[in-house]
Amino acid sequence: MVDVVVFINGKRTKHVAGENITRLTIAKLPNRGRFRVKIVATSANGTKLVSKRTYRVCTKSRPKGKRVHPKR
């Protein structure tokens, strides 16, 4: 690939251009709910590949238990 564009929830968030792009790191993803990632990659001969995925973020729940008050 010679050109890669990443969209998160429809907003362009990253663009990488160069020769032989084989890896891409995406940082600062949403930390709540669902979000859509679309990656458009272009090869040297102009062929475009599009990948679309929807992810759901799992958040940690609060620990269950009783609140303990110190003795007075």
MOPAC internal coordinates of N, CA, C and O (Angstrom, degrees):
PM7 1SCF
backbone

  N    0.0000 0     0.00 0     0.00 0    0    0    0
  C    1.4319 1     0.00 0     0.00 0    1    0    0
  C    1.5255 1   109.28 1     0.00 0    2    1    0
  O    1.2310 1   121.54 1   -35.16 1    3    2    1
  N    1.3044 1   114.65 1   144.84 1    3    2    1
  C    1.4696 1   119.22 1  -179.30 1    5    3    2
  C    1.5294 1   112.14 1  -117.56 1    6    5    3
  O    1.2310 1   120.47 1   170.56 1    7    6    5
  N    1.3384 1   116.70 1    -9.44 1    7    6    5
  C    1.4646 1   120.64 1  -179.66 1    9    7    6
  C    1.5271 1   108.09 1  -153.17 1   10    9    7
  O    1.2310 1   120.35 1   -51.52 1   11   10    9
  N    1.3308 1   116.93 1   128.48 1   11   10    9
  C    1.4581 1   121.26 1   179.92 1   13   11   10
  C    1.5308 1   108.39 1  -134.63 1   14   13   11
  O    1.2310 1   121.00 1   -48.73 1   15   14   13
  N    1.3355 1   115.70 1   131.27 1   15   14   13
  C    1.4594 1   121.76 1   177.60 1   17   15   14
  C    1.5239 1   107.64 1  -124.37 1   18   17   15
  O    1.2310 1   120.77 1   -46.66 1   19   18   17
  N    1.3384 1   116.13 1   133.34 1   19   18   17
  C    1.4633 1   122.05 1  -179.44 1   21   19   18
  C    1.5248 1   109.31 1  -115.00 1   22   21   19
  O    1.2310 1   121.33 1   -46.42 1   23   22   21
  N    1.3266 1   115.06 1   133.58 1   23   22   21
  C    1.4606 1   122.26 1   175.92 1   25   23   22
  C    1.5242 1   108.15 1  -119.86 1   26   25   23
  O    1.2310 1   120.40 1   -45.51 1   27   26   25
  N    1.3197 1   116.85 1   134.49 1   27   26   25
  C    1.4636 1   121.37 1   173.60 1   29   27   26
  C    1.5196 1   106.75 1  -120.89 1   30   29   27
  O    1.2310 1   121.53 1   -59.03 1   31   30   29
  N    1.3336 1   114.67 1   120.97 1   31   30   29
  C    1.4724 1   122.12 1  -175.69 1   33   31   30
  C    1.5280 1   111.37 1    52.34 1   34   33   31
  O    1.2310 1   120.83 1  -139.93 1   35   34   33
  N    1.3224 1   116.02 1    40.07 1   35   34   33
  C    1.4628 1   121.17 1   176.10 1   37   35   34
  C    1.5124 1   115.38 1    83.92 1   38   37   35
  O    1.2310 1   119.80 1   173.91 1   39   38   37
  N    1.3229 1   117.99 1    -6.09 1   39   38   37
  C    1.4644 1   121.36 1  -178.28 1   41   39   38
  C    1.5313 1   109.67 1  -103.10 1   42   41   39
  O    1.2310 1   120.66 1   -51.37 1   43   42   41
  N    1.3306 1   116.34 1   128.63 1   43   42   41
  C    1.4631 1   120.60 1   179.27 1   45   43   42
  C    1.5206 1   108.68 1   -66.63 1   46   45   43
  O    1.2310 1   120.82 1   -57.55 1   47   46   45
  N    1.3321 1   116.04 1   122.45 1   47   46   45
  C    1.4569 1   119.67 1  -176.15 1   49   47   46
  C    1.5217 1   114.19 1  -116.72 1   50   49   47
  O    1.2310 1   120.53 1   161.44 1   51   50   49
  N    1.3402 1   116.60 1   -18.56 1   51   50   49
  C    1.4619 1   118.42 1  -179.33 1   53   51   50
  C    1.5200 1   109.76 1  -155.31 1   54   53   51
  O    1.2310 1   121.07 1   -37.06 1   55   54   53
  N    1.3308 1   115.55 1   142.94 1   55   54   53
  C    1.4649 1   121.96 1   176.11 1   57   55   54
  C    1.5168 1   107.27 1  -139.58 1   58   57   55
  O    1.2310 1   120.99 1   -55.97 1   59   58   57
  N    1.3370 1   115.71 1   124.03 1   59   58   57
  C    1.4613 1   120.96 1   179.00 1   61   59   58
  C    1.5200 1   107.79 1  -125.55 1   62   61   59
  O    1.2310 1   120.74 1   -49.65 1   63   62   61
  N    1.3175 1   116.20 1   130.35 1   63   62   61
  C    1.4608 1   121.39 1   177.19 1   65   63   62
  C    1.5232 1   108.25 1  -128.79 1   66   65   63
  O    1.2310 1   120.77 1   -36.37 1   67   66   65
  N    1.3051 1   116.14 1   143.63 1   67   66   65
  C    1.4564 1   120.15 1   179.68 1   69   67   66
  C    1.5143 1   109.51 1   163.65 1   70   69   67
  O    1.2310 1   120.69 1    12.48 1   71   70   69
  N    1.3099 1   116.28 1  -167.52 1   71   70   69
  C    1.4577 1   120.63 1   179.71 1   73   71   70
  C    1.5236 1   110.05 1   -99.18 1   74   73   71
  O    1.2310 1   120.91 1   -43.27 1   75   74   73
  N    1.3196 1   115.87 1   136.73 1   75   74   73
  C    1.4572 1   122.90 1   172.54 1   77   75   74
  C    1.5349 1   113.81 1    54.61 1   78   77   75
  O    1.2310 1   120.18 1  -124.51 1   79   78   77
  N    1.3107 1   117.27 1    55.49 1   79   78   77
  C    1.4643 1   121.53 1   177.30 1   81   79   78
  C    1.5289 1   107.36 1   -74.06 1   82   81   79
  O    1.2310 1   120.51 1   -61.42 1   83   82   81
  N    1.3278 1   116.62 1   118.58 1   83   82   81
  C    1.4647 1   120.72 1  -178.64 1   85   83   82
  C    1.5220 1   112.77 1  -118.22 1   86   85   83
  O    1.2310 1   119.90 1   163.49 1   87   86   85
  N    1.3201 1   117.80 1   -16.51 1   87   86   85
  C    1.4654 1   121.76 1   179.29 1   89   87   86
  C    1.5110 1   110.53 1  -136.81 1   90   89   87
  O    1.2310 1   122.04 1   -28.05 1   91   90   89
  N    1.3185 1   113.70 1   151.95 1   91   90   89
  C    1.4615 1   119.52 1  -179.84 1   93   91   90
  C    1.5196 1   107.88 1  -148.05 1   94   93   91
  O    1.2310 1   120.32 1   -48.46 1   95   94   93
  N    1.3043 1   117.00 1   131.54 1   95   94   93
  C    1.4621 1   121.37 1   177.88 1   97   95   94
  C    1.5168 1   108.30 1  -110.09 1   98   97   95
  O    1.2310 1   121.28 1   -49.54 1   99   98   97
  N    1.3220 1   115.15 1   130.46 1   99   98   97
  C    1.4615 1   120.83 1   178.52 1  101   99   98
  C    1.5216 1   107.41 1  -113.06 1  102  101   99
  O    1.2310 1   120.37 1   -57.27 1  103  102  101
  N    1.3187 1   116.89 1   122.73 1  103  102  101
  C    1.4596 1   121.76 1  -179.45 1  105  103  102
  C    1.5315 1   109.56 1  -112.77 1  106  105  103
  O    1.2310 1   121.26 1   -11.57 1  107  106  105
  N    1.2975 1   115.20 1   168.43 1  107  106  105
  C    1.4588 1   123.09 1   175.98 1  109  107  106
  C    1.5267 1   112.34 1    59.80 1  110  109  107
  O    1.2310 1   120.73 1  -130.57 1  111  110  109
  N    1.3203 1   116.21 1    49.43 1  111  110  109
  C    1.4599 1   120.43 1   175.45 1  113  111  110
  C    1.5225 1   109.35 1   -77.34 1  114  113  111
  O    1.2310 1   119.97 1   -24.59 1  115  114  113
  N    1.3303 1   117.65 1   155.41 1  115  114  113
  C    1.4690 1   119.74 1   177.85 1  117  115  114
  C    1.5249 1   110.36 1   -56.98 1  118  117  115
  O    1.2310 1   120.46 1   -35.45 1  119  118  117
  N    1.3239 1   116.73 1   144.55 1  119  118  117
  C    1.4602 1   119.57 1  -178.67 1  121  119  118
  C    1.5285 1   112.79 1  -105.92 1  122  121  119
  O    1.2310 1   119.84 1  -171.71 1  123  122  121
  N    1.3101 1   117.90 1     8.29 1  123  122  121
  C    1.4612 1   121.47 1   178.84 1  125  123  122
  C    1.5191 1   110.26 1  -140.80 1  126  125  123
  O    1.2310 1   121.47 1   -32.36 1  127  126  125
  N    1.3216 1   114.79 1   147.64 1  127  126  125
  C    1.4553 1   120.61 1   171.70 1  129  127  126
  C    1.5133 1   114.72 1    69.41 1  130  129  127
  O    1.2310 1   121.36 1    31.03 1  131  130  129
  N    1.3248 1   115.00 1  -148.97 1  131  130  129
  C    1.4548 1   122.10 1  -178.80 1  133  131  130
  C    1.5265 1   109.82 1  -109.69 1  134  133  131
  O    1.2310 1   120.64 1   -30.46 1  135  134  133
  N    1.3190 1   116.38 1   149.54 1  135  134  133
  C    1.4563 1   119.67 1   175.20 1  137  135  134
  C    1.5225 1   109.37 1  -147.45 1  138  137  135
  O    1.2310 1   121.33 1   -26.11 1  139  138  137
  N    1.3196 1   115.07 1   153.89 1  139  138  137
  C    1.4621 1   122.32 1  -178.00 1  141  139  138
  C    1.5293 1   109.87 1  -108.87 1  142  141  139
  O    1.2310 1   121.05 1   -45.17 1  143  142  141
  N    1.3244 1   115.59 1   134.83 1  143  142  141
  C    1.4610 1   121.46 1   176.43 1  145  143  142
  C    1.5249 1   107.89 1  -118.60 1  146  145  143
  O    1.2310 1   121.35 1   -51.30 1  147  146  145
  N    1.3184 1   115.02 1   128.70 1  147  146  145
  C    1.4641 1   121.05 1   176.58 1  149  147  146
  C    1.5271 1   107.09 1  -124.34 1  150  149  147
  O    1.2310 1   120.87 1   -51.33 1  151  150  149
  N    1.3224 1   115.94 1   128.67 1  151  150  149
  C    1.4591 1   121.17 1   178.67 1  153  151  150
  C    1.5235 1   108.08 1  -120.68 1  154  153  151
  O    1.2310 1   121.13 1   -53.88 1  155  154  153
  N    1.3286 1   115.45 1   126.12 1  155  154  153
  C    1.4636 1   121.56 1   177.66 1  157  155  154
  C    1.5285 1   106.82 1  -114.43 1  158  157  155
  O    1.2310 1   121.09 1   -65.43 1  159  158  157
  N    1.3264 1   115.52 1   114.57 1  159  158  157
  C    1.4610 1   121.03 1  -179.04 1  161  159  158
  C    1.5242 1   109.02 1  -114.81 1  162  161  159
  O    1.2310 1   120.73 1   -41.92 1  163  162  161
  N    1.3331 1   116.22 1   138.08 1  163  162  161
  C    1.4598 1   122.00 1  -179.60 1  165  163  162
  C    1.5257 1   109.10 1  -117.73 1  166  165  163
  O    1.2310 1   121.14 1   -49.42 1  167  166  165
  N    1.3381 1   115.43 1   130.58 1  167  166  165
  C    1.4667 1   120.18 1   179.24 1  169  167  166
  C    1.5279 1   109.65 1   -85.02 1  170  169  167
  O    1.2310 1   121.07 1    -6.87 1  171  170  169
  N    1.3141 1   115.56 1   173.13 1  171  170  169
  C    1.4648 1   121.26 1  -178.54 1  173  171  170
  C    1.5275 1   112.54 1   -62.64 1  174  173  171
  O    1.2310 1   120.08 1   152.57 1  175  174  173
  N    1.3498 1   117.45 1   -27.43 1  175  174  173
  C    1.4716 1   118.77 1   179.91 1  177  175  174
  C    1.5300 1   112.49 1   -91.91 1  178  177  175
  O    1.2310 1   120.39 1  -172.95 1  179  178  177
  N    1.3342 1   116.86 1     7.05 1  179  178  177
  C    1.4603 1   121.19 1   175.02 1  181  179  178
  C    1.5225 1   115.40 1    94.59 1  182  181  179
  O    1.2310 1   119.97 1   178.15 1  183  182  181
  N    1.3279 1   117.67 1    -1.85 1  183  182  181
  C    1.4621 1   120.88 1   177.98 1  185  183  182
  C    1.5242 1   110.03 1   -70.72 1  186  185  183
  O    1.2310 1   120.87 1   -47.29 1  187  186  185
  N    1.3361 1   115.93 1   132.71 1  187  186  185
  C    1.4689 1   120.40 1   179.56 1  189  187  186
  C    1.5186 1   109.87 1  -104.19 1  190  189  187
  O    1.2310 1   121.21 1   -43.09 1  191  190  189
  N    1.3107 1   115.29 1   136.91 1  191  190  189
  C    1.4559 1   122.76 1   174.20 1  193  191  190
  C    1.5195 1   107.33 1  -117.09 1  194  193  191
  O    1.2310 1   120.50 1   -45.91 1  195  194  193
  N    1.3271 1   116.66 1   134.09 1  195  194  193
  C    1.4692 1   120.87 1  -177.95 1  197  195  194
  C    1.5252 1   108.62 1  -123.21 1  198  197  195
  O    1.2310 1   120.86 1   -49.57 1  199  198  197
  N    1.3118 1   115.96 1   130.43 1  199  198  197
  C    1.4582 1   122.05 1   176.09 1  201  199  198
  C    1.5249 1   107.78 1  -121.85 1  202  201  199
  O    1.2310 1   120.63 1   -50.26 1  203  202  201
  N    1.3365 1   116.40 1   129.74 1  203  202  201
  C    1.4676 1   121.43 1   178.24 1  205  203  202
  C    1.5190 1   108.17 1  -127.22 1  206  205  203
  O    1.2310 1   120.82 1   -49.59 1  207  206  205
  N    1.3122 1   116.03 1   130.41 1  207  206  205
  C    1.4585 1   120.81 1   177.35 1  209  207  206
  C    1.5168 1   110.19 1  -142.96 1  210  209  207
  O    1.2310 1   121.54 1   -30.73 1  211  210  209
  N    1.3151 1   114.66 1   149.27 1  211  210  209
  C    1.4640 1   121.21 1   174.62 1  213  211  210
  C    1.5174 1   107.54 1  -112.60 1  214  213  211
  O    1.2310 1   120.81 1   -48.20 1  215  214  213
  N    1.3158 1   116.06 1   131.80 1  215  214  213
  C    1.4581 1   121.72 1  -179.49 1  217  215  214
  C    1.5221 1   109.36 1  -117.63 1  218  217  215
  O    1.2310 1   121.37 1   -27.09 1  219  218  217
  N    1.2834 1   114.98 1   152.91 1  219  218  217
  C    1.4590 1   121.64 1   176.45 1  221  219  218
  C    1.5206 1   107.25 1  -122.36 1  222  221  219
  O    1.2310 1   120.80 1   -52.09 1  223  222  221
  N    1.3141 1   116.08 1   127.91 1  223  222  221
  C    1.4573 1   121.47 1  -177.62 1  225  223  222
  C    1.5126 1   108.99 1   -87.67 1  226  225  223
  O    1.2310 1   121.07 1   -48.52 1  227  226  225
  N    1.3040 1   115.56 1   131.48 1  227  226  225
  C    1.4621 1   121.03 1   175.24 1  229  227  226
  C    1.5139 1   107.94 1   -98.36 1  230  229  227
  O    1.2310 1   120.81 1   -52.96 1  231  230  229
  N    1.2919 1   116.05 1   127.04 1  231  230  229
  C    1.4557 1   119.63 1   178.25 1  233  231  230
  C    1.5162 1   108.74 1  -107.84 1  234  233  231
  O    1.2310 1   120.92 1   -32.75 1  235  234  233
  N    1.3086 1   115.84 1   147.25 1  235  234  233
  C    1.4549 1   120.54 1   179.26 1  237  235  234
  C    1.5214 1   109.48 1   -70.11 1  238  237  235
  O    1.2310 1   121.16 1   -42.49 1  239  238  237
  N    1.3118 1   115.39 1   137.51 1  239  238  237
  C    1.4593 1   118.80 1   176.33 1  241  239  238
  C    1.5236 1   108.58 1   -85.15 1  242  241  239
  O    1.2310 1   121.41 1   -18.57 1  243  242  241
  N    1.3141 1   114.90 1   161.43 1  243  242  241
  C    1.4638 1   119.45 1   178.12 1  245  243  242
  C    1.5193 1   109.12 1   -69.51 1  246  245  243
  O    1.2310 1   120.34 1   -32.97 1  247  246  245
  N    1.3231 1   116.96 1   147.03 1  247  246  245
  C    1.4587 1   119.05 1   178.16 1  249  247  246
  C    1.5301 1   110.54 1   -62.23 1  250  249  247
  O    1.2310 1   120.99 1   -40.04 1  251  250  249
  N    1.3189 1   115.71 1   139.96 1  251  250  249
  C    1.4594 1   119.85 1   178.64 1  253  251  250
  C    1.5161 1   108.58 1   -90.13 1  254  253  251
  O    1.2310 1   121.13 1   -38.40 1  255  254  253
  N    1.2861 1   115.44 1   141.60 1  255  254  253
  C    1.4616 1   119.91 1   179.11 1  257  255  254
  C    1.5045 1   109.92 1   159.94 1  258  257  255
  O    1.2310 1   121.88 1    -6.20 1  259  258  257
  N    1.2885 1   114.00 1   173.80 1  259  258  257
  C    1.4675 1   120.02 1  -179.96 1  261  259  258
  C    1.5186 1   109.35 1   -89.51 1  262  261  259
  O    1.2310 1   121.83 1   -32.52 1  263  262  261
  N    1.2854 1   114.11 1   147.48 1  263  262  261
  C    1.4539 1   119.93 1   175.67 1  265  263  262
  C    1.5264 1   107.40 1   -83.35 1  266  265  263
  O    1.2310 1   120.69 1   -52.35 1  267  266  265
  N    1.2957 1   116.28 1   127.65 1  267  266  265
  C    1.4641 1   120.45 1  -177.41 1  269  267  266
  C    1.5096 1   108.42 1  -104.32 1  270  269  267
  O    1.2310 1   121.19 1   -50.43 1  271  270  269
  N    1.3071 1   115.34 1   129.57 1  271  270  269
  C    1.4672 1   120.85 1   176.46 1  273  271  270
  C    1.5199 1   109.02 1   -99.61 1  274  273  271
  O    1.2310 1   120.11 1   -42.94 1  275  274  273
  N    1.3017 1   117.40 1   137.06 1  275  274  273
  C    1.4689 1   119.31 1   179.10 1  277  275  274
  C    1.5316 1   110.56 1   -65.43 1  278  277  275
  O    1.2310 1   121.63 1   -28.61 1  279  278  277
  N    1.3382 1   114.50 1   151.39 1  279  278  277
  C    1.4769 1   119.24 1   177.97 1  281  279  278
  C    1.5054 1   108.95 1   -67.92 1  282  281  279
  O    1.2310 1   121.22 1   -35.05 1  283  282  281
  N    1.3218 1   115.28 1   144.95 1  283  282  281
  C    1.4683 1   119.91 1  -179.34 1  285  283  282
  C    1.4756 1   111.23 1  -103.57 1  286  285  283
  O    1.2310 1   120.10 1   180.00 1  287  286  285

